[in-house]
Amino acid sequence: MKQLPLFPHSWQKIGYIILPFFLALGIAYLFFDYNIPWLQYKHNQSSIIVFTENNFTDEVAAVGMIISLLLIAFSKEKTEDEMIQFIRLESLHWAVYANYLVLVLCILFVYGGWFLQVMVWNMFTVLIIFIVRFKYLMFKNTKSNQ
């Protein structure tokens, strides 16, 4: 079986280290309206195009979360073999189905401003479901082999 292009195993640790910081920043932004002052963008208005003020705290939190989740999800395990690749593929397959089931339910039952919140969280659900499922199956596989 052809090897999947994955990040080195050590990058998974980096993902676990940076994830709590970006998760905390995202939660602080969403629920407490926290903004990092030096990420404030203020552009002078011209007569043709009008730019509004923007703070990039939410963008930094989202990009940081995506990067950390990708590092966790797609880094090699200590021993990467065909069984682990199969578990990885099955977990990704399962995560996509579960994500779109959640998305369909939210489209049917969530309206208004909350729908935008659901879409923001939906950016991360595929990776989160994949990681949880993959780690669970790896734990179950390790436990059954002992």
C-alpha positions in Angstrom: 0.0 0.0 0.0 1.3 3.5 -0.9 2.4 5.6 2.0 0.3 8.7 2.8 2.2 12.0 2.9 2.1 12.9 6.6 3.9 15.3 8.8 6.7 14.0 11.1 5.5 12.5 14.4 7.2 15.3 16.4 4.8 17.9 14.8 1.9 16.2 16.5 3.3 17.4 19.9 3.6 20.9 18.5 -0.1 20.7 17.6 -1.1 19.6 21.1 1.0 22.4 22.6 -0.4 25.2 20.6 -4.0 24.0 20.5 -5.0 25.2 24.0 -3.7 28.7 23.3 -5.7 29.2 20.1 -8.8 27.4 21.6 -8.7 29.8 24.6 -8.3 32.8 22.3 -11.2 31.7 20.1 -13.5 31.1 23.2 -12.4 34.5 24.6 -13.2 36.2 21.3 -16.6 34.4 20.8 -18.0 34.6 24.3 -16.3 37.5 25.9 -15.6 39.8 22.9 -11.9 39.8 23.7 -9.6 41.4 21.1 -5.9 41.6 21.0 -5.2 45.4 20.8 -2.1 45.1 18.4 -4.2 43.2 15.9 -6.5 46.2 15.3 -6.5 47.4 11.7 -7.6 50.9 11.1 -7.5 52.3 7.6 -8.0 55.9 6.6 -11.1 56.3 4.5 -10.6 57.4 0.9 -13.2 59.0 -1.2 -13.7 56.0 -3.5 -13.4 53.0 -1.1 -14.4 53.0 2.5 -12.7 50.5 4.8 -14.0 49.6 8.2 -12.0 48.9 11.3 -11.2 45.3 11.9 -9.5 43.3 14.6 -7.8 40.2 13.4 -8.1 38.2 16.7 -10.8 35.9 15.3 -8.7 35.2 12.2 -5.6 34.4 14.2 -7.6 32.1 16.5 -9.3 30.3 13.6 -6.0 29.8 11.6 -4.2 28.7 14.7 -6.9 26.2 15.5 -6.9 24.8 12.0 -3.1 24.5 11.9 -2.9 22.8 15.3 -5.7 20.4 14.5 -4.1 19.6 11.1 -0.8 18.9 12.9 -2.5 16.6 15.3 -4.6 14.8 12.8 -2.1 14.3 10.0 1.2 13.6 11.8 2.6 10.1 11.7 2.3 7.8 14.6 5.4 6.4 16.2 4.9 3.2 14.1 3.0 3.9 10.9 1.9 0.7 9.2 -0.9 -0.4 6.8 -3.3 -1.0 9.7 -2.8 2.5 11.0 -3.3 3.9 7.5 -6.6 1.9 7.3 -7.7 3.2 10.7 -6.8 6.7 9.6 -8.8 6.4 6.3 -11.8 4.8 8.1 -11.8 7.6 10.7 -11.7 10.3 8.0 -14.5 8.6 6.1 -16.6 8.4 9.3 -15.8 12.0 10.3 -17.0 13.4 6.9 -20.3 11.5 7.2 -20.8 12.7 10.8 -19.9 16.3 10.0 -22.4 16.5 7.2 -25.1 14.9 9.3 -24.5 17.6 11.9 -24.5 20.2 9.2 -27.8 19.0 7.7 -29.4 19.0 11.2 -28.2 22.5 11.8 -29.4 23.7 8.5 -32.9 22.3 9.3 -33.1 23.5 12.9 -30.8 26.5 13.5 -31.8 30.0 12.2 -30.7 33.6 12.4 -27.5 34.7 14.0 -26.9 31.3 15.6 -26.5 29.8 12.2 -23.4 31.8 11.6 -22.0 30.6 14.9 -22.8 27.0 13.8 -20.9 27.6 10.5 -17.9 28.9 12.4 -17.8 25.8 14.6 -18.4 23.6 11.6 -15.0 24.6 10.2 -13.4 22.5 12.9 -15.8 19.6 13.3 -14.4 17.4 10.6 -10.9 17.5 12.1 -12.2 17.2 15.7 -14.4 14.2 14.9 -11.5 12.6 12.9 -9.0 13.1 15.7 -11.4 11.7 18.4 -12.4 8.7 16.2 -8.8 8.0 15.1 -7.4 8.2 18.7 -10.3 6.0 20.0 -9.7 3.3 17.3 -6.0 3.4 18.0 -6.6 3.0 21.7 -9.0 0.2 21.1 -6.6 -1.5 18.6 -3.7 -1.2 21.1 -5.7 -2.5 23.9 -6.9 -5.6 21.9 -3.3 -6.4 20.9 -2.1 -6.6 24.5 
